[in-house]
Amino acid sequence: MNYKAKRAFIGLAEDIDDYLGEKKGDAIFHRELDRVMVEAFQWNAWFTEENISYSLKGIVHMLDPEKIEQWEKSYNSTDQENQRTIGLIMAGNLPLVGFHDLLCVLFSGNNALVKMSSDDSVLLPILLDRLFHHETSLAEKVRFCEKLTGYDAVIATGSNNSARYFDYYFNNVPNIIRRNRNSVAVLTGEESSEDLKMLGLDLFTYFGLGCRNVSKVYIPKDFDLNRLFEAIVDYGYLVQHNKYGNNYDYYKAIYLMNSDKLIENGFLLVKEDSSLHSPVAMLFYERYQDLNVLSAQLIEIENEIQCIVSNTPTINNCIPLGKSQLPELWEYADGIDTMKFLLEL
């Protein structure tokens, strides 16, 4: 792995941690972060200060030096510069959602050609300026562009529709093309109130817009949904957000006009549905009778699932409740090892 990139990213994480903890640090950097938080929200109303701060917290979480050491040991690599140019097409549904891809490109010693989403175009440049403060040579390895040209490989993230375009346009180079996925939760009924409160983070962080947000929950046949409602009541403020509130009102009206059965608490619509994807401000649920049978069913549709949150070891490769939006370095989107892909080019 690239030692210079490693040192710079650790320094960046320390700077962000100082900012989040309101510790003494570089006052200019702190003021710049304050400024771009306001600018990002003005440009994209989903990017609240709370959500941007949570994204920054996630960066600090993944860039713990001990975790980086653990991550590096998974790969056979040297500090040699690979010098391939990797085109990155970033999504814009969450703040800094493309950060991990860029990190992998620089850690692997390659160069990044970055096409940012118009929905998330002001946060990343500020972090990169700070990264380059720690290692100036990295500035030569990152370029922003409106259209990708002169690339050796591509990592593109988008919808299922855009993925079909990406598959066609980039089929002549090595690529990773990411599509829509959803995350689910599996409850056993033995969860404590605190466990269910942690599930609220998986449901409502980033307003539920991410592929790692839980959009469906599997519950035992006798599970009382009121337990979940009681645990997430503190998220009622979300309906005051204009975009979230509009989604709530819109889908409530649509489903009621169709005479669909809904359970609602003023800020979340809950519907029994076999689909994995629920709209913003909604949660689908499905009851099961046998946990082992459910586990086997989830394996069959694993290509549609980003992650599974659960506190039961019966479910393969699950992560604890409340942890879906704090992924580790080695928890790659769509289960595709980005670093392995880059190192083997």
C-alpha positions in Angstrom: 0.0 0.0 0.0 1.1 3.6 -0.6 2.8 4.7 2.6 2.4 8.4 1.8 -1.4 8.0 1.3 -1.7 6.1 4.5 0.1 8.8 6.5 -2.0 11.6 4.9 -5.3 9.9 5.4 -4.5 9.2 9.1 -3.6 12.9 9.4 -6.9 13.9 7.7 -8.9 11.7 10.1 -7.2 13.3 13.1 -8.1 16.7 11.8 -11.7 15.7 11.2 -11.9 14.2 14.7 -10.6 17.5 16.2 -13.3 19.3 14.3 -16.1 17.0 15.4 -14.9 17.1 19.0 -14.5 20.8 18.9 -10.9 20.4 19.9 -8.1 22.8 19.1 -6.9 22.4 15.6 -6.4 24.3 12.4 -8.9 27.1 12.7 -8.9 27.8 8.9 -9.8 24.2 8.2 -12.5 24.3 10.8 -14.0 27.4 9.3 -13.9 25.9 5.8 -15.8 22.9 7.1 -18.4 25.1 8.7 -18.7 27.0 5.4 -19.1 24.0 3.2 -21.6 22.4 5.5 -23.9 25.4 5.0 -23.2 25.4 1.2 -23.8 21.7 0.8 -27.2 22.0 2.6 -28.1 25.0 0.4 -27.4 23.0 -2.7 -28.9 19.7 -1.5 -31.5 19.9 1.3 -31.0 16.2 2.2 -27.4 17.2 3.4 -28.2 18.5 6.8 -25.4 19.4 9.3 -26.4 16.3 11.3 -26.0 14.0 8.3 -22.7 15.6 7.1 -21.3 15.2 10.6 -22.3 11.6 10.7 -20.5 11.0 7.4 -17.4 12.7 8.8 -17.7 10.5 11.9 -17.8 7.5 9.6 -14.5 8.5 8.0 -12.8 8.9 11.4 -14.2 5.5 12.3 -12.8 3.6 9.3 -9.4 5.4 9.4 -8.4 4.3 12.8 -4.6 3.4 12.4 -5.1 -0.1 13.9 -7.9 -0.8 11.5 -5.8 0.3 8.6 -3.0 -2.0 9.7 -5.5 -4.9 9.9 -6.9 -4.0 6.4 -3.4 -3.8 4.8 -2.5 -7.3 6.0 -5.2 -8.7 3.7 -3.2 -7.8 0.6 0.2 -8.6 -0.9 1.4 -5.2 -2.0 4.4 -2.9 -2.0 4.8 0.9 -1.8 5.4 0.9 -5.6 3.4 3.4 -7.6 0.9 1.7 -10.0 0.2 4.8 -11.9 -3.0 3.6 -13.6 -5.7 6.2 -14.0 -9.0 5.1 -12.4 -12.2 6.8 -13.5 -14.5 7.3 -10.5 -18.2 8.1 -11.1 -19.5 9.0 -7.7 -23.1 8.9 -6.5 -24.7 11.8 -4.6 -27.3 10.3 -2.4 -25.3 10.6 0.7 -22.6 13.1 1.8 -19.1 11.9 0.7 -20.5 8.6 -0.4 -17.6 8.2 -2.9 -14.9 8.8 -0.3 -14.0 5.1 0.2 -13.5 4.5 -3.6 -11.1 7.5 -3.8 -9.3 6.3 -0.7 -8.8 2.9 -2.2 -7.4 4.4 -5.4 -4.8 6.4 -3.6 -3.9 3.7 -1.2 -3.3 1.4 -4.1 -0.9 3.9 -5.6 -3.1 4.7 -8.6 -4.3 8.0 -10.0 -8.0 9.1 -9.6 -10.0 10.9 -12.3 -13.1 11.9 -10.4 -16.6 12.8 -11.7 -18.6 14.0 -8.8 -22.3 14.1 -8.6 -23.9 17.5 -8.8 -25.7 16.6 -5.6 -22.5 16.2 -3.7 -19.8 18.5 -5.2 -18.6 20.8 -2.4 -17.5 18.5 0.5 -14.9 16.3 -1.1 -12.7 19.1 -2.5 -12.3 20.6 1.0 -11.2 17.2 2.5 -8.8 16.7 -0.4 -7.2 20.1 0.2 -6.6 19.0 3.8 -5.3 15.6 2.6 -2.8 17.3 0.3 -1.7 19.5 3.3 -0.4 16.3 4.8 1.2 15.0 1.6 1.5 17.4 -1.3 2.5 14.7 -3.8 -1.0 13.3 -3.7 -2.3 16.4 -5.4 -0.8 15.2 -8.6 -2.8 12.0 -8.4 -6.3 13.4 -8.3 -8.1 15.3 -11.0 -11.8 16.3 -11.2 -13.6 16.3 -14.5 -17.1 16.6 -16.1 -16.5 13.8 -18.5 -14.2 10.8 -18.2 -11.4 10.5 -20.8 -8.1 8.8 -20.7 -8.8 6.2 -18.0 -7.5 2.6 -17.6 -10.3 1.3 -15.4 -13.6 2.6 -14.0 -15.5 2.4 -10.8 -19.1 3.7 -11.3 -21.9 3.9 -8.8 -25.5 4.7 -9.8 -29.0 3.4 -10.3 -30.0 0.2 -12.2 -30.8 2.4 -15.2 -27.5 4.2 -15.2 -25.7 0.9 -14.6 -27.0 -0.4 -18.0 -25.4 2.7 -19.6 -22.2 2.1 -17.7 -22.0 -1.5 -18.7 -22.2 -0.5 -22.3 -19.9 2.5 -22.2 -17.1 1.0 -20.1 -17.2 -2.6 -21.3 -13.8 -2.2 -23.0 -11.9 -1.6 -19.7 -11.8 -3.3 -16.3 -14.6 -2.0 -14.2 -16.8 -2.2 -11.1 -20.4 -1.1 -11.9 -22.6 -0.8 -8.8 -26.4 -1.0 -8.9 -29.3 -0.5 -6.6 -29.2 -2.6 -3.5 -31.2 -2.5 -0.2 -30.4 -3.5 3.3 -32.6 -5.5 5.7 -32.9 -6.2 9.4 -33.7 -9.5 11.0 -35.3 -9.4 14.5 -35.8 -12.4 16.7 -38.1 -10.8 19.3 -35.4 -11.1 22.0 -34.0 -7.6 21.3 -34.0 -5.2 24.2 -35.5 -1.7 23.9 -31.9 -0.4 23.5 -31.3 -2.8 20.6 -34.4 -1.5 18.8 -33.3 2.0 19.5 -30.0 1.2 17.7 -32.0 -0.1 14.8 -33.3 3.4 14.5 -29.9 4.5 13.3 -30.0 1.9 10.5 -33.5 3.2 9.5 -33.2 6.9 9.7 -29.5 8.0 9.3 -29.3 10.0 6.1 -33.2 9.9 6.1 -32.9 6.3 4.9 -31.5 7.3 1.5 -28.5 5.0 1.5 -28.1 1.4 0.2 -26.9 0.5 3.7 -30.1 1.9 5.3 -32.6 -0.7 6.4 -35.6 -0.6 4.1 -37.2 -3.8 5.3 -37.4 -5.7 8.5 -38.1 -9.4 9.1 -39.9 -10.1 12.3 -41.2 -13.2 14.1 -44.9 -14.0 13.5 -45.9 -12.9 17.0 -43.7 -9.7 17.2 -45.4 -6.6 18.5 -44.6 -3.7 16.2 -45.5 -1.3 19.0 -42.1 -2.2 20.6 -40.4 -0.8 17.5 -42.5 2.3 17.5 -41.7 3.0 21.1 -38.0 2.6 20.5 -37.8 5.0 17.5 -40.1 7.8 18.8 -37.2 10.2 19.1 -36.9 10.3 15.3 -40.3 12.1 15.0 -38.6 15.3 14.3 -37.6 14.0 10.8 -41.1 14.7 9.5 -40.4 18.5 10.0 -37.8 18.2 7.2 -39.5 19.4 4.1 -38.4 16.7 1.7 -38.9 13.9 4.2 -42.3 15.2 5.2 -43.4 15.5 1.6 -42.4 11.8 1.1 -44.4 10.8 4.1 -47.5 12.7 3.0 -47.3 11.5 -0.6 -46.9 7.8 0.1 -49.5 7.9 2.8 -52.0 9.4 0.3 -51.1 7.0 -2.4 -51.4 3.8 -0.3 -54.6 5.0 1.4 -56.2 5.8 -2.0 -55.3 2.2 -3.0 -56.9 0.9 0.3 -53.6 -0.6 1.3 -53.3 -1.4 5.0 -50.8 0.8 6.7 -49.5 1.3 10.2 -48.2 4.8 10.9 -47.0 6.9 13.8 -46.9 10.4 12.4 -43.4 10.1 10.8 -43.1 6.5 9.5 -45.4 4.4 7.3 -45.1 0.7 8.0 -46.5 -1.8 5.5 -46.4 -5.6 5.2 -44.8 -6.2 1.8 -42.6 -8.8 0.2 -40.5 -6.2 -1.6 -37.0 -5.3 -0.3 -37.2 -1.6 -1.3 -39.4 0.8 0.6 -39.6 4.6 -0.2 -38.2 7.3 2.1 -40.5 7.6 5.1 -41.7 4.0 4.8 -40.6 0.7 6.2 -41.7 -2.7 4.8 -41.9 -5.7 7.1 -42.4 -9.4 6.6 -43.2 -12.0 9.3 -41.3 -15.3 9.4 -41.9 -18.6 11.2 -38.4 -20.3 11.0 -35.2 -18.4 11.4 -33.2 -21.0 9.6 -35.5 -21.0 6.6 -35.3 -17.2 6.5 -31.5 -17.4 6.6 -31.5 -19.7 3.5 -34.0 -17.4 1.7 -31.7 -14.4 2.3 -28.7 -16.2 0.8 -30.7 -16.8 -2.3 -31.2 -13.1 -2.8 -27.9 -11.9 -1.5 -27.1 -10.1 -4.8 -30.0 -7.7 -4.0 -28.9 -7.0 -0.5 -26.2 -4.6 0.6 -26.0 -5.7 4.2 -28.1 -7.4 6.9 -28.3 -6.1 10.4 -29.2 -8.5 13.2 -28.0 -9.6 16.6 -28.5 -13.3 15.9 -25.6 -15.5 14.7 -28.1 -17.6 12.7 -28.0 -15.0 9.9 -24.8 -15.3 7.8 -22.5 -12.2 7.6 -24.8 -9.9 9.5 -23.6 -6.8 11.4 -24.9 -5.6 14.7 -28.0 -3.4 15.0 -27.0 0.3 14.7 -23.8 -0.3 12.7 -25.0 -0.3 9.0 -23.9 3.3 8.4 -20.5 2.9 10.0 -18.8 0.4 7.6 -15.2 -0.7 8.1 -12.5 -0.3 5.5 -13.0 -3.9 4.4 -16.8 -3.8 4.1 -17.0 -3.1 0.4 -20.1 -2.0 -1.5 -21.8 -4.9 -3.3 -19.3 -7.3 -1.7 -16.8 -6.5 -4.4 -13.2 -6.1 -3.1 -12.3 -2.7 -4.5 -8.7 -2.8 -3.3 -8.1 -6.3 -4.8 -9.5 -5.1 -8.1 -7.1 -2.1 -8.1 -4.0 -3.9 -7.0 -4.5 -6.6 -9.7 -4.9 -4.2 -12.7 
